[in-house]
Amino acid sequence: MSESRPVTETDLHAFADGFLEGAEHERVEAHLADNPEAARLVADWQAQNDGLRDAFTAYATARPSDLQLITGHRAAKRVATPHLAMAAAAMLVFMLGGLAGHFGPMLLERAPTMTAMDALPHEARNAYLIYASEVRHPVEVFADQEAHLARWLGKRLAIDDLKVPDLTTLGFKLVGGRLLPVTDKPGALFMYEDETGRRVTVLVARNEENRTTSFRFASTSGVETFYWIDGDLGYAVTGDISRERLQQIAEECYRQFPT
């Protein structure tokens, strides 16, 4: 069957996520009818989406303002705290082995209309690569001025109760932090290191246009990023460490950041 233009992987992702309508939806649907392998791939993605959506449903129940956005009016089981549900959702992301490709760099191109928060993992990775290797000036404000750091960055990001996460229980001590641009808006970067000198960064960014809540994972050239979008704030934990270790740090940060 002839097609007006080739169906790309981005088109397939948009179809799987329900972004296509009208002629575009019909075009991709016709392509899938003629290509069983592509149809199976899309079906796998849709099954993964359903699994993640079900995991987030409990979180949405604990956060009523996000219920309609995440679940599409689905009924949800209650959980003890929203953080336990987030941990379960994060665990599911890491357990679904193929999701690194699905929720990684392609997130930046699969939706027809992208928000500033879609660039979050890319911005977080760049900040990590630039500053984590810096020896003399990795941060602007060092850990001995933590209170000032929280007030300064909180003021710039308009977050009254911005917390600097304490990761000492996980073996990482605060190096300090800095102000940096994230998609042309002020962002906050906190840096930590363990006793071997290995560093991780925690990025906080603001985008008033975003109103979704989601948890995602990205991996590029050995640098891992787990990031979540909570209302108009986005958070990203980045490091050259294992996914399991990164998940522990992300969960601890999530528990401490304001909601």
C-alpha positions in Angstrom: 0.0 0.0 0.0 1.5 3.4 -1.0 1.9 6.1 1.7 2.1 9.8 1.4 5.2 9.8 3.6 7.1 7.1 5.5 5.8 6.1 9.0 8.7 6.8 11.4 9.3 5.4 14.9 8.2 8.8 16.3 4.8 8.3 14.5 4.5 4.8 16.0 5.2 6.1 19.5 2.6 8.9 19.0 0.1 6.3 17.8 0.8 4.1 20.8 0.3 7.0 23.2 -2.9 8.1 21.6 -1.6 11.4 20.3 -2.7 10.9 16.6 -6.2 11.8 15.3 -7.9 11.9 12.0 -5.9 11.3 8.8 -2.6 10.8 10.7 -4.2 8.1 12.9 -5.6 6.4 9.8 -2.2 6.6 8.0 -0.4 4.9 10.8 -3.2 2.4 11.3 -3.0 1.4 7.6 0.8 1.0 8.0 0.4 -1.3 11.0 -2.2 -3.4 9.0 0.5 -4.0 6.4 3.4 -4.5 8.8 2.8 -7.1 11.5 6.2 -6.6 13.1 5.5 -2.9 13.6 2.0 -3.8 14.9 3.5 -6.1 17.5 6.0 -3.4 18.6 3.2 -0.9 19.1 1.1 -3.4 21.0 4.1 -4.0 23.4 4.5 -0.3 23.9 0.8 0.1 24.7 1.0 -2.8 27.2 3.9 -1.1 28.9 2.0 2.2 29.0 -1.0 0.4 30.6 1.4 -1.1 33.2 2.8 2.3 34.1 -0.6 4.0 34.1 -1.9 1.3 36.5 1.1 1.9 38.8 0.5 5.6 38.9 -3.2 5.3 39.5 -2.6 4.7 43.3 -0.4 7.8 43.4 -3.1 9.8 41.7 -5.6 8.7 44.2 -3.4 10.0 47.0 -3.0 13.3 45.0 -6.6 14.1 43.9 -5.6 17.1 41.8 -3.7 14.8 39.4 -6.3 12.0 39.2 -7.9 13.1 36.0 -4.6 13.8 34.2 -3.0 10.5 35.0 -5.7 7.9 35.1 -8.4 9.2 32.7 -11.1 8.9 35.4 -10.1 5.3 36.3 -10.9 4.0 39.8 -7.8 3.6 41.9 -6.8 1.6 44.9 -5.7 3.6 48.0 -2.2 3.4 49.4 -0.7 4.4 52.7 1.2 7.3 51.3 1.8 8.8 47.8 5.5 8.1 48.3 5.0 4.4 48.6 3.1 4.5 45.3 5.8 6.5 43.7 8.4 3.9 44.8 6.2 1.1 43.3 5.9 3.0 40.0 9.7 3.7 39.9 10.4 0.0 40.6 8.1 -0.9 37.7 10.1 1.4 35.4 13.3 -0.3 36.2 11.9 -3.8 36.1 10.5 -3.4 32.5 13.8 -3.9 30.8 12.9 -2.5 27.5 11.7 0.8 28.8 15.1 2.5 28.7 14.7 2.8 24.9 11.0 3.7 25.1 11.3 6.3 27.9 14.8 7.6 27.1 15.9 10.0 24.3 12.9 9.3 22.2 10.7 11.1 24.8 12.1 14.3 23.3 10.6 13.6 19.9 7.6 11.3 20.2 4.9 13.8 21.1 3.6 16.3 18.5 3.7 19.2 21.0 6.6 19.2 23.5 6.8 21.2 26.7 9.9 22.5 28.4 9.8 19.6 30.8 10.3 17.1 28.0 13.8 18.5 27.8 14.5 17.8 31.5 16.6 14.6 31.1 18.7 16.2 28.4 19.3 19.3 30.5 20.1 17.2 33.6 22.6 15.1 31.7 24.4 18.1 30.2 24.6 19.7 33.7 26.0 16.5 35.1 28.6 16.2 32.4 29.7 19.8 32.7 29.9 20.2 36.5 30.4 16.7 38.0 33.9 16.5 36.6 34.9 20.0 37.8 37.5 19.8 40.5 37.9 23.4 41.8 34.6 25.0 41.0 31.9 22.3 40.8 29.3 24.5 42.6 28.7 28.2 43.3 27.7 27.7 47.0 29.4 25.0 49.0 27.8 22.7 51.6 29.0 24.8 54.6 26.4 27.4 53.5 23.5 25.0 53.0 20.8 27.2 54.6 21.8 30.1 52.3 21.9 27.8 49.3 18.3 26.7 50.0 17.0 30.2 50.5 18.8 31.6 47.4 17.8 28.9 45.0 14.3 28.7 46.5 13.8 32.4 45.9 15.1 32.2 42.3 12.7 29.3 41.5 9.8 30.8 43.5 9.7 27.8 45.9 9.2 28.9 49.4 10.1 25.7 51.1 12.8 24.3 48.8 14.8 21.6 50.7 18.3 20.5 49.9 18.0 16.7 50.1 20.0 14.9 52.7 21.5 11.8 51.2 23.9 10.9 53.9 22.0 7.7 54.7 22.8 6.5 51.2 26.5 7.4 51.5 26.4 10.7 49.6 27.3 14.0 51.2 26.4 17.4 49.8 29.1 19.2 47.8 26.9 22.3 47.2 24.8 23.8 44.5 24.4 26.3 41.8 21.9 28.3 39.8 21.8 27.4 36.1 19.4 27.8 33.2 17.0 25.1 32.3 15.1 25.8 29.0 15.6 29.5 29.5 14.3 29.5 33.1 16.1 29.4 36.5 17.0 26.0 37.6 18.7 24.6 40.7 21.5 22.0 40.7 22.6 20.2 43.9 25.7 18.0 43.8 26.7 15.1 46.0 29.6 12.7 46.2 30.4 9.5 48.1 33.6 8.5 49.9 35.2 7.4 46.6 34.5 10.8 45.0 31.8 9.5 42.7 29.2 12.3 42.1 25.5 12.6 41.4 23.5 15.6 40.7 19.9 16.6 41.5 18.2 19.1 39.2 15.1 21.1 40.0 13.3 23.1 37.3 10.1 25.1 37.0 7.7 25.4 34.1 4.3 27.0 34.9 2.8 25.6 31.7 3.1 21.9 32.8 0.3 20.3 34.8 1.0 16.6 34.5 2.6 14.1 36.9 4.8 11.3 35.6 7.9 9.3 36.4 10.4 8.4 33.7 13.9 7.0 33.2 16.5 7.9 30.6 19.9 6.4 29.8 22.5 7.8 27.4 26.1 6.6 27.1 26.3 5.2 30.6 24.8 8.3 32.3 21.5 7.4 34.0 18.7 9.9 34.8 15.6 9.2 36.7 13.2 12.2 36.6 9.7 13.0 37.7 7.3 15.9 36.8 5.1 17.0 39.7 2.7 19.8 38.7 4.8 22.8 37.5 8.0 21.4 39.0 10.4 18.9 37.5 13.2 16.9 39.3 16.0 14.8 37.8 18.7 12.7 39.5 21.7 11.9 37.3 24.8 9.9 37.7 27.2 7.4 36.2 25.9 4.7 38.6 23.7 1.7 38.5 19.9 2.1 37.9 19.2 0.4 41.3 21.4 2.9 43.1 19.9 5.8 41.1 16.5 4.7 42.1 17.3 4.7 45.8 18.6 8.3 45.5 15.6 9.4 43.5 13.2 7.9 46.0 15.0 9.6 48.9 14.9 13.0 47.1 11.2 12.5 46.3 10.4 12.0 50.0 12.2 15.2 51.0 11.2 17.6 48.2 8.0 19.7 48.8 4.8 18.4 47.1 
